[in-house]
Amino acid sequence: MKKIFTLILSLLTFCLYAQNTLVGKMNVPNHPRLLLLQNEEENIHQSLKSNPTLQKVHISILSKCDSFLKQAPIKRIKIGRRLLDKSRTCLQRVFYLSYAWRMTRQEKYLKRAEQEMLAAAAFEDWNPSHFLDVAEMTMALAIGYDWLYNDLPINSRSNIKTALLTKGLEPSMLTGSNMFWLTAAHNWNQVCNAGLSFAAIALYEDQPEFSNAIINRAIDKLNLPMKVYEPDGAYPEGYGYWNYGTTFNVMLISAFQKAFHTDFGLGEKAGFLKTAGYLLNMTGPTSLPFNYFDSGNSAEINPAMFWFAAKLKNPSLLFNELKYLNKNTNALTNDRLLPALLIWGSGIPLNKIPAPQENMWVGKGVNPVVMMRSSWTDPNALYVGIKGGSPSLNHGHMDVGSFVMEANGVRWASDFGMQGYESLESKGVDLWNMKQNSQRWQVLRYNNLFHNTLSVNNEFQQVEGTAPIISCADDPSYRNAVLDISSVYKNHLAKALRGIAMVNNSYVVIRDELENNDKPSVVRWAMLTTAEVKIIGKNEAELKKMGKKLILRVLGSDHVNLKTWSTNPTTDYDAPNPGTVMIGFETFLPARSVKALTVLLIPQASEKRVENNVKPLKQWPL
């Protein structure tokens, strides 16, 4: 009875999307029709001849494909509750091998791609309980089915098509908790709809009505995650998940454009088109990202930036990507969607990438962020990033008001970023419970005690609080931003404002203006660093790293004593944090008192330019 009821609901869902037509029956090109049409390989060949940077990417892909030839096809082995590792392996192998076949016509790549797809097609399922696994496996086989359609044996093609239908598309029409991503405003929506739509396009001539239902649903549901880029392009989930969600979103837009000669308006959404500016500014002069929320500590290639650069006719968006391509050739093939870079970047003259013009980027929205720098071309430039927002957001941390800071080629103020999910889930940590008192916030890397922000009475920030940007100014003499962080401390403070400024492109000011409620409080100011810390006075510390120095100075507080806190884990589930320390101080706030905390971060050789008299936030330039 349960199966019959589920089937009826699935049919009703199918009818809903089939009838609420955004897309009617459409003519599609012959295979291949996803991303790269027949004979368009020649465009890439021509670009490779004149562009040594793209040539390196191409060679890296072929080399990786040769390594695949020595490896067995994937097996259905889950890690915890996920099959995602195997889905991603399959996507990389099939995309790379299919690209290699189309570009070289070497039989070995065709045969190995066929083996990989048949292995995945034979799985009992693609783990629909964690639907990202289904989405990425579906995209993998859709690309291979479409790109190799005319060269695959009929039996292999039939098996792959059946798997796409029964293990990919049909499970997506069921109802239940596994389908939560249909109403999500984050990366799950983008990735799942992209993967499924790739299959719908690949199978279009055989399943036009079913394919239209999948595509219509994607166009409808993608409005949710694409809206959160508004108004300025800031992506709520941070640097790492920008790569994931935005790149899959771009993959889908690009696929629609190729197959149907329209992207159904998705590629024209204003906030989305601005998000390349967000990603560009999220990387500092050290080439490290502003890695708040669940982001890794290192930069990575972002193929979607090549789509944005071409779409917006703005090659300066590739300023960081070009540096990455030139420095990290061996790491390029960590990106499973790397062939898309060659498709989108084939018409861009990478030998003429100008430096960006703006030294400050402000992104308002649900998770606002500000980045500022003294220069794009000076490797010793000053760089600061600060965020507001809320811990309640997807992949959120209690990091409201947190910042990173660089100078002289060193990142002085850091962020831990993410800890691997399985390392926590395997220890029984209730990681995805976002409630105030959940175990999630006991994880060292998730709570405010180990971020570059304030803690009041040694307690956690309020999950449902949110911090907007209330003012900012791109004034070269006092580039600054001010956030209202009051709501994440509402149980203890009546008001809390945090301002951060870059003064004369020389040093950084962090100023907190606090109003206490009717009970006394102890406020802790803290900053994470990978530098060696030496406290040289009660209100001054010297940080050293890579032969460089930075002074941390607290102004206007007679009762401050700088100290350090260990970052060593105290539980069996927290990851180790070698080479890091928290530096800061604690200060007492009497009941109903008002207090300002001002900290200067002074790079080596900037000491003579420091003004120790910092104005109140309301007097900062607007």
LINZI-V101493 format. One line per field, one symbol per residue. psi: psi as a letter, one per 40 degrees, with the letter a starting at -180 (. if undefined). burial: I if it has 24 or more other ideal C-beta (glycine too) atoms within 12 Angstrom, else O. Layout:
psi: ???
burial: ???
This chain:
psi: dddddddddddddddddddghdhahihiiiiiehdhiheedddddddddegddddddddddddddddddeiiiiighihbeiedddddddddddddddddddddfhdddddddddddddddeidifgedgeddddddddddddddddedeeiidddddddddddddecdddeeiiadeededeifaddddddddddddddddedddfddddddddddddddedddddeeieeehhdeaddeddcdddddddddddddddefiefedeehddddeedddddeehideeiigfiagiieiiiigdddddddddefgeeeedddddddddfddedeeheedddddddedehgeefhiiidhehhhhaadgiihhiidideheeihhhhiibaieeihfiigfheiiihiifehhdhihdaiihdddddeeehgdeheidfiddeehdedieefigaihhffiiihdeiihiheiihghddghiihiheddefdedidihhhihihhffdiihhhhhihiaeiiihhhhihhieihhhheidehihhhhfeiihhhhhifhefhhiiiiiehieieehiigifiihhaiiihhihfihihhhhhhhiheedeehhehhiideeii.
burial: OOOOOOOOOIOOIIOOIIOOOIIOOIOIIOIIIIIIIOOIIOIIOOIIOOIOIIIIIIIIIIOIIOOIIOOOIIOIOOOOOIIIIIIIIIIIIIIIIIIIIIIIOOOOIIIIIIIIIIIIIOIOIIIIOIIIIIIIIIIIIIIIIIIIIOIIOOOIIOIIIIIIIIIIIIIIIIOOOIIOIIOIIIIIIIIIIIIIIIIIIIIIOOIOIIIIIIIIIIIIIIIIIIOIIIOIIIIIIIIIIIIIIIIIIIIIIIIIIIIIOOIIOIIOIOIIIIIIIIIIIIIIIIIIIIIIIIIIIOIIIIIIIIIIIIIIOIIIIIIIIIIIIOOOIOOIIIIIIIIIIIIIIIOIOIOOIOOIOOIIIIIIIIIIIIIIIIOIOOOIIIIIIIIIIIIIIIIIIIIIIIIIIIIIIIIIIIIIIIIOIOOIOOOOIOIOOOOOOOOIIIIIIIIIIIIIIIIIIOIIIIIOIIIIIIIIIIOOOIIIIIIIIIIIIIIIIIIIIIIIIIIOIIIIIIIIIIIIIOOOIIIIIIIIIIIOIOIOOOIIIIIOIOOIIIIIIIIIIOOIOIIIIOIOOOOOIIIOIOOIIIIIIIIIIOOOOOIIIIIIIIIIOIOOOIOOOIOOIOOIOO
